[in-house]
């Protein structure tokens, strides 16, 4: 196949650190094709109008339209993108973070032009079905689970907690729970934090760590690392959000934690929360609150082996790259044969 993959984000500052890019690269490796970045630069991430995405590449995209089998858009949310009405080949649109109930959907006329919409949960599919959209597919992300092995918890006292999905903006220190994790660590003297960072806002994080006197209990990984080795050295992983749509529905750092037999913490309302509760592979926070997080960490530690066993079972079973690729192969074949 010859697909054109459209990313509405910008190239990551730290190569290999963006989960959406990782998924697109996996699909390209299996099906072929090229990537086009629809946003001019990462510095325009917050202020660039979504309706203008890709128009700076319009002529090149229309030339490629005649040569590709289909277009596959990867975006955090389901947005109106007029550019997609100007191509003739089928368009697949993946909603990486899941639908945000607080956001209005694009016009139905635009959505019905899409050949397929890919969402991460059955709840999202049902929400679109209620709007009369039938060409909606549920595909969970996949990782290379073979890189990870279920291993015993780190020896010694204390509790090491990994935090993924680092902020892109100063506001996200609060909305992505970074400040909350630091506050909880200050209250729990035997808790150690490990942050997977993106190369953005590092001075701001260091200032917070130093202000709270946590320099000896916070590790910041801001370069490429062997995540399987990192997971072996922590007890659990967390991705916390104050509102839906900030992170991928199934963040790769949490899937990697599960594959390594590490329980996870997520926020109520995130698409992964229902999965965590159903499988017992971690704890769900009702809100971003220090007392809530401290209690959740305590409860997980008390029943740690039970949570760890559930995490290892589902992490190796439910998020393989093979099933992710196979689901897209089935989808692509329905569109182009």
Residue pairs with C-beta under 8 A, 6 or more apart in sequence:
1 31
1 32
1 33
1 69
1 70
1 332
1 336
2 32
2 33
2 67
2 68
2 69
3 27
3 28
3 31
3 32
3 33
3 68
3 69
3 70
3 71
3 72
3 332
4 33
4 34
4 36
4 61
4 64
4 65
4 68
4 70
4 71
4 72
4 89
5 24
5 27
5 28
5 33
5 34
5 35
5 36
5 71
5 72
5 73
5 74
6 35
6 36
6 38
6 54
6 71
6 72
6 73
6 74
7 20
7 21
7 24
7 35
7 36
7 37
7 38
7 39
7 74
7 75
8 38
8 39
8 50
8 53
8 73
8 74
8 75
8 76
8 79
8 81
9 18
9 20
9 21
9 37
9 39
9 42
9 45
9 76
10 37
10 39
10 40
10 41
10 42
10 44
10 45
11 21
11 37
11 42
12 18
12 21
12 42
12 198
13 42
13 198
13 199
13 200
14 197
14 198
14 199
14 222
14 223
14 224
15 224
16 22
16 224
17 196
17 198
17 199
18 198
19 96
19 141
19 248
19 251
19 252
19 253
20 74
20 76
20 96
20 248
22 252
23 74
23 141
23 142
23 324
24 35
24 72
24 74
26 142
26 321
26 324
26 325
27 33
27 72
27 325
27 328
28 34
28 35
30 325
30 328
30 329
31 328
31 329
31 332
33 68
33 72
34 64
36 54
36 57
36 60
36 61
36 64
37 57
38 53
38 54
38 57
38 81
38 83
39 45
39 48
39 53
40 48
40 56
42 200
45 168
45 169
46 168
46 169
50 79
50 80
50 81
51 79
51 80
51 81
51 82
53 79
53 81
53 83
54 61
54 81
54 83
55 83
58 83
58 86
61 83
61 86
61 87
62 86
62 87
65 71
65 87
65 88
65 89
66 88
68 89
69 89
69 90
69 332
69 336
70 89
70 90
70 91
70 92
70 115
70 332
70 335
70 336
71 84
71 87
71 89
71 90
71 91
71 92
72 91
72 92
72 93
72 94
73 81
73 84
73 91
73 92
73 93
73 94
74 94
74 96
75 81
75 93
75 94
75 95
75 96
76 95
76 96
76 97
76 245
76 248
77 95
77 97
77 99
77 100
77 103
77 245
78 93
78 95
78 99
78 105
78 106
78 111
78 117
79 106
80 106
80 107
80 110
81 106
81 110
84 91
84 93
84 110
84 113
84 114
85 110
85 113
90 115
90 116
90 335
90 336
91 113
91 114
91 115
91 116
92 114
92 115
92 116
92 117
92 118
92 331
92 332
92 335
93 114
93 116
93 117
93 118
94 117
94 118
94 139
95 117
95 118
95 119
95 120
95 124
96 120
96 248
96 249
97 120
97 244
97 245
97 246
97 247
97 248
97 249
97 271
98 119
98 120
98 121
98 123
98 124
98 244
98 245
98 249
98 270
98 271
99 105
99 119
99 124
99 127
99 128
100 243
100 244
100 245
101 127
101 244
102 243
102 244
102 245
103 245
105 111
105 128
105 131
108 131
108 132
108 133
111 117
111 128
111 131
111 133
112 133
114 135
115 135
115 335
116 135
116 136
116 137
116 331
116 334
116 335
117 128
117 133
117 135
117 136
117 137
118 136
118 137
118 138
118 139
118 331
119 125
119 128
119 136
119 137
119 138
119 139
120 138
120 139
120 140
120 141
120 248
120 249
120 250
120 271
121 138
121 249
121 271
121 274
122 138
123 271
123 274
124 136
124 138
124 271
125 136
125 137
125 138
128 136
129 136
137 327
137 331
139 324
139 327
139 328
139 331
140 250
140 318
140 319
140 323
140 324
141 248
141 249
141 250
141 252
141 255
141 319
141 324
142 319
142 320
142 321
142 322
142 323
142 324
142 325
143 252
143 255
143 256
143 259
143 319
143 320
143 321
144 321
145 259
145 315
145 316
145 319
145 320
145 321
147 227
147 228
147 256
147 259
148 228
148 231
148 256
148 259
148 260
148 315
148 316
149 228
149 260
149 261
150 260
150 261
150 312
150 316
151 232
151 260
151 261
153 235
153 304
153 308
154 160
154 232
154 233
154 234
154 235
157 190
158 190
158 191
158 192
159 188
159 190
159 191
159 192
159 235
159 236
159 297
159 301
160 191
160 192
160 193
160 194
160 233
160 234
160 235
161 181
161 191
161 192
161 193
161 194
161 234
161 235
161 236
161 237
161 238
161 265
161 297
162 193
162 194
162 195
162 196
162 230
162 231
162 234
162 236
162 237
162 238
162 253
162 257
162 262
163 177
163 178
163 181
163 193
163 194
163 195
163 196
163 237
163 238
163 239
164 196
164 237
164 238
164 239
164 251
164 252
164 253
164 254
165 176
165 239
165 246
165 247
165 248
165 251
165 253
166 176
166 178
166 195
166 196
166 197
166 198
166 200
166 201
167 173
167 176
167 178
167 200
167 201
168 198
168 200
168 201
169 201
170 201
170 204
172 178
172 246
173 179
173 201
173 204
173 205
173 208
174 180
174 242
174 288
175 241
175 242
175 243
175 246
175 288
176 239
176 240
176 241
176 242
176 246
176 247
177 238
177 239
177 240
177 241
177 242
177 267
177 288
177 293
178 195
178 205
178 208
179 208
180 240
180 288
180 289
180 290
180 293
181 193
181 238
181 240
181 293
182 193
182 208
182 209
182 212
182 214
182 218
183 212
183 290
184 191
184 290
184 293
184 294
184 297
185 191
185 192
185 193
185 212
185 214
185 217
185 218
186 212
186 213
186 214
187 290
187 294
188 294
188 297
191 217
191 297
192 217
192 218
192 219
193 214
193 217
193 218
193 219
194 218
194 219
194 221
194 230
194 233
194 234
195 205
195 218
195 219
195 220
195 221
196 221
196 225
196 227
196 230
196 253
197 205
197 220
197 221
197 222
198 222
199 222
202 220
202 222
205 220
206 220
209 215
209 218
209 220
221 230
227 253
227 256
228 256
228 260
231 237
231 256
231 257
231 260
231 262
232 260
234 257
234 262
235 262
235 263
235 301
235 304
236 257
236 262
236 263
236 264
236 265
236 282
236 300
236 307
237 253
237 254
237 256
237 257
237 262
237 263
237 264
237 265
238 264
238 265
238 266
239 247
239 251
239 253
239 254
239 264
239 265
239 266
239 267
239 270
240 265
240 266
240 267
240 285
240 288
240 293
241 247
241 267
241 269
241 270
241 288
242 267
242 288
243 269
244 269
244 270
244 271
247 270
249 270
249 271
249 272
250 271
250 272
250 275
250 319
251 272
254 264
254 266
254 272
255 315
255 319
257 263
257 264
257 311
257 315
258 264
258 281
258 311
258 312
258 314
258 315
258 319
259 312
259 315
259 316
259 319
260 312
260 315
261 308
261 309
261 311
261 312
261 315
262 308
262 311
263 281
263 282
263 283
263 300
263 304
263 307
263 308
263 310
263 311
264 272
264 276
264 281
264 282
264 283
264 311
265 282
265 283
265 284
265 285
265 293
265 296
265 297
265 300
266 272
266 273
266 276
266 282
266 283
266 284
266 285
267 273
267 284
267 285
267 287
267 288
268 284
268 285
268 286
268 287
273 284
275 281
276 282
276 283
276 284
277 284
279 310
279 313
279 314
280 306
280 307
280 310
281 307
281 310
281 311
281 313
281 314
281 315
282 300
282 307
282 311
283 296
283 297
283 299
283 300
283 307
284 296
285 292
285 293
285 296
286 292
300 307
